[in-house]
Structure formats: structure tokens, C-alpha cells
């Protein structure tokens, strides 16, 4: 006959055994926290989600700011000073959207850029609003355009991921031109390449802190036998040198007409509306009148960029004759960077 103590122990086992088993089963079962497979999010995913939330908040704030600018009128922009732009740019940096911050800082000089500044400023406002809307609706965009939108906002892709995922493009790449820029204590070198076989154009970027040397391996006028890996985009332009085999001196590239330049830019702009710099290789003659420009054999002309300076080396090399030149085409005009004469390429 069981004793009273044994009976009490049996009752306790019946009372507590089921909850203990249930707790054990719950501990063994995968925890569903909204992550595929039931696994909890790791630190990297949590950081990514937090950044997405900050960017979304920043886009909302940018929308309000843009509406305020239009409501107040564009004339107020000339009276606001540079701090007006720095404040909203700083808020975009806090929202982890550095691409938006860079575009906003660039607007500070537009009200002082000469006749027609109102139209240029309104155009930039419209492009910012378009970018903010596209980022909010990115889930509905085709993957290449989504990559472009995220890149313009400031999301980066690791070089290792580009090299691992992009199909390499093999060619003999002619280095057309280079341009160095100083931005926020960081120096950037933009090297423009063109494939001799594929005809593709590539932009290779290198960076250095202030006072340090930039990568000098892509010399203007050389031709490199290499494989390039392009960053994902609606119009892939930026690339990495994945494999490099040989380097030889290159000849002048074939230049296009002004109509050909503008047609190429229009096609790229249709895929990436925020593309504000396009490689240009022209067969043209520089002229001072009726305005600083270059014109082709058909008589079509494009203006030189107002901030490109006097471009005396370009005029001296030409001597009034057509020559092959390479540079960057922007909505404000052509920024010449290289010209070819009988002796080879001449950086401008």
C-alpha cells in the first residue's frame, strides 16, 4: 500500500510533469520570429532592418522638405545660404542615406549658377522626389532598376559580392580619360574605359584619404587586356578590374558626332533618370564664338561646361582643326579631359 509521501510525490509529478515537458518541447522547437525557417534574425539582418527603417523615415522628411521648398517659392533659395542645404543633407546622413545627402549638397550652388537656375533647381527637386518615391516603391521595381535606386540613395554593394556575382566582360580596354575630385576629405579618381571589341564603356573609381596617393595603374591612353565586373544597375556603367593581363600603348578611339553622343546619353537616361555624367568621345572642333563649344562636321554643337575653365590646351592642340577628344558630358555641357594629336593622348 503506497505511503502518504509517495502519493504526494506522484501527484507532484502529475502536476508538474506536463508543464516541464511542454517547456522542453518549446525550447527544442524552432522559434518563429518572422524569419524564413523560424530562425531568429542575426545581428547583420537586424542592422539592415534598422537601416531600412531609418532611410524610410529620412525619405518622409525629405518629401516634406521638398514640398516646403516649392510652397515657399524658388526665389527664397537665393536668400537661404549654404546652411539651408547643409541642414537637410545632415539629416539624410543621420538617416543613413549618403547618396541623397550628396545630391542635396550639390544643390547649394545652383541658385548662383547663372541664368536659368530656377529651371535647373526645379529639375533637381523633381529628380529627388522621383528617387524618394522609387525607393519607397522599390519592391515593385524590376531588379536592375531597384539596384540603381538603392545605389543612388546610398546603399553600397561590397566589391567581393560584385566579383562573385557579375559575369566578367573580357576585352582590350582603352583608358579614355581621368578626372580627380575632392569631396569631404576624400579624393576620388574617375577613370573612363572603352572596350575595343564590345564597345562598352566602364567607369572605374578609386578613393584615397586627403594627402594620400590615388591609384595610378590606369594611365590615360593605355590599353589593358582585362576582365571587368560591372556593378548591378539598370544601365551598368561602374565596374571593377577583376583580372588584368597586359598593358600596351593605345591609339585614339573613334569619335562620334554630337547627334551620336546625345542619342547614347538619351538611351542611358531612359534607364537611369538620375544619370548626370556620361562619357563622351567626339570628333569635333573647339570654338569660342558664339559661345564656348565644340562642333562636328555636320555643324551641330554642344557647349563646354561653364566650370571647365578657358580650356586653352584644347584650343591650342586643335588650332582650328577637328580632333578626337574625350570627356564627361553633363546637363550643363561638355567637360573635356583628353585630346589626341599626332603625338598621342594629351590630358587636359
Secondary structure by P-SEA (a helix, b strand, c coil): cccaaaaaaaaaaaacaaaaaaaaaaaaccccccccccccccaaaaaaaaaaaaaaaaaaaaaaaaaaaaaacccccccccaaaaaaaaaaaaaaccaaaaaaaaaaccccccccaaaaaaaaaaaaaaaaaaaaaacccccaaaaaaaaaaabbbbbaaaaaaccccccccccccbbbbbbcccbbbbbbbbbbccccbbbbbbbbbcccccccccccccbbbbbbbbbcccccccccccccccccccccccccccaaaaaaaaaaaaaacccccbbbbbbbccccccccccccccccbbbbcccccccaaaaaaaaccbbbbbbbbbccccccccccccccccccc
